[in-house]
Amino acid sequence: MKKILMTGGTGLVGTELVEHYLNNDSEIYILTRSDRSSDEPLIHYINWSEDNWEQDLPQIDIVINLAGASLNERWTEEHKAAIMNSRIESTNRLYHYFEKQNYAPKVLFNASAVGYYPPSKVVSYDEDDQFLSHDFLSTVVERWEQTALLFDKLGTRVLLGRFGVILSDKGGALPTMVKPYQFFIGGPLGSGKQWMSWIHMEDLIKSITTLIDYEAFKGVYNLCSPHPVQQNDLGRSIGKAIHRPHLIPAPKFALRLILGEQSTIILDVQKVFPKKLLEQGFEFEFPNIDDAINNLLK
């Protein structure tokens, strides 16, 4: 039975991964910042804000690191510090824990984001493209990935999964996107021509678990659909699925005014392809936006 250590296990992606691994002969240890319990005998919550939290851990096979303060709150200076520090500190703590052990986990899957790539309406990116950080979000990604790569020193296979916009009917971005359409006020955000690199939750879980399972896979992977879309096309797909118009624009200046720097995750985005996944024969269940939206909003 595989022993899995997970941070962020109570979040949107973590919850889905826990469910997957419970059905696949695994025992899961979830690090949290508060006391929790579970009736499921194969799930163990460990409050790692307490002293001696390490004493409850067995020898771990797989580490899945998803921890980090949400990007969906207003980016005050205080919250920006939380976005950065929560990711770096949790990853450092994991590394220093295993550095002291007489073994290393076989694999680390570390979450990341396509915000690594510079925003562009005309340039396409894949994993071969490398850049220096250019804004706050790319700096977070760069530092988080560098910290995760410390596990290389331990002999652990490191996977860095750069997430696109995750589409799920259980939370995240999609319910927020859908709400204006429900009130007949949905439409283009900014120009509507900015690219959205996205992924259906089912494909995200499938890609993460596939990467973890096969020893030949390591390094950076873009976890997004092979068919990115412009925001206008995403909006039209939502409107079509719930029988609402895609008409009323939200001007760029208004989004900047309302959201501040956080508006960058809507307006300053990228066209990103999962080149390495495709080269390794990964098959998406929902590669096209209409099929994904219909599945989630049916």
HELIX and SHEET records of a PDB file:
HELIX    1   1 LEU A   12  LEU A   22  1                                  11    
HELIX    2   2 TRP A   53  ASP A   56  5                                   4    
HELIX    3   3 GLU A   77  GLU A   99  1                                  23    
HELIX    4   4 VAL A  114  TYR A  116  5                                   3    
HELIX    5   5 PHE A  136  ALA A  148  1                                  13    
HELIX    6   6 LEU A  149  LEU A  154  5                                   6    
HELIX    7   7 ALA A  173  GLN A  182  1                                  10    
HELIX    8   8 MET A  201  ASP A  213  1                                  13    
HELIX    9   9 GLN A  231  ILE A  242  1                                  12    
HELIX   10  10 LYS A  252  LEU A  259  1                                   8    
HELIX   11  11 GLY A  260  SER A  263  5                                   4    
HELIX   12  12 THR A  264  LEU A  267  1                                   4    
HELIX   13  13 LYS A  275  GLU A  279  1                                   5    
HELIX   14  14 ILE A  289  LEU A  297  1                                   9    
SHEET    1   A 7 ILE A  43  ASN A  47  0                                        
SHEET    2   A 7 SER A  26  THR A  32  1                                        
SHEET    3   A 7 LYS A   2  THR A   7  1                                        
SHEET    4   A 7 ILE A  62  ASN A  65  1                                        
SHEET    5   A 7 VAL A 107  ALA A 113  1                                        
SHEET    6   A 7 ARG A 157  PHE A 163  1                                        
SHEET    7   A 7 GLY A 219  LEU A 223  1                                        
SHEET    1   B 2 SER A 124  TYR A 125  0                                        
SHEET    2   B 2 LYS A 271  VAL A 272  1                                        
SHEET    1   C 2 VAL A 165  LEU A 167  0                                        
SHEET    2   C 2 TRP A 198  HIS A 200  1                                        
SHEET    1   D 2 TRP A 195  MET A 196  0                                        
SHEET    2   D 2 VAL A 229  GLN A 230 -1                                        
END                                                                             
